[in-house]
């Protein structure tokens, strides 16, 4: 395996199409204990994985991060399967404004991404030649909440809240250090799925891969490691 970034998934792993090179290497979460970690720099944990299974391998995951690895955790954490990890709390919301996203600090994964296009999801059927929807279309035709409807608490020591949710700017996207490594927590649907042409955010996936692979220094977001 040459890809330095793996993605732990809770569904059967499909073989890639001939000639295609997936950006992330999918691994069944139940094969975690058999995984060859040599060459792995980053891990994505999807929101559909068995958290009890991960909890049983907490020591393995802790060691990976503490020795310099990087992890993205997606979804609704209810079983803290990593050291210092908080749990997902549902936001009390009534409408789209309660689910607005606010960038609180710069981060290389989200650089150049319009948060309004993450907040609102348009229905299928928009032709590519129509271009990106404007703000008025997003607000009138889009549905808010797919990006996330909750937040992380308690915050780990040294945590940075990257994006806030709603008027209270609840911590929906958080990064914290753990040993020599770093943990990124996204409290919503899998972050990598929001890298899409209709959102003008295809570069989000490449930036996420670069961060997880360690090609971007965590101490200087603009610097290539």
BELNORCOR-V52221 format. One record per helix or strand of 2 or more residues. SS is the DSSP state (@ for helix, = for strand). FROM is the first residue (numbers start at 1). LEN is the number of residues. If there is no record, write none. Layout:
ss=(SS:SS)
from=(FROM:FROM)
len=(LEN:LEN)
//
This chain:
ss=(=:=:@:=:@:@:=:=:@:=:@:=:@:@:=:=:=:=:=:@:@:@)
from=(5:25:29:42:51:58:70:87:96:101:115:120:128:135:143:150:160:170:181:191:197:203)
len=(5:4:6:4:5:9:5:4:4:3:5:2:3:7:2:4:6:9:6:4:3:10)
//
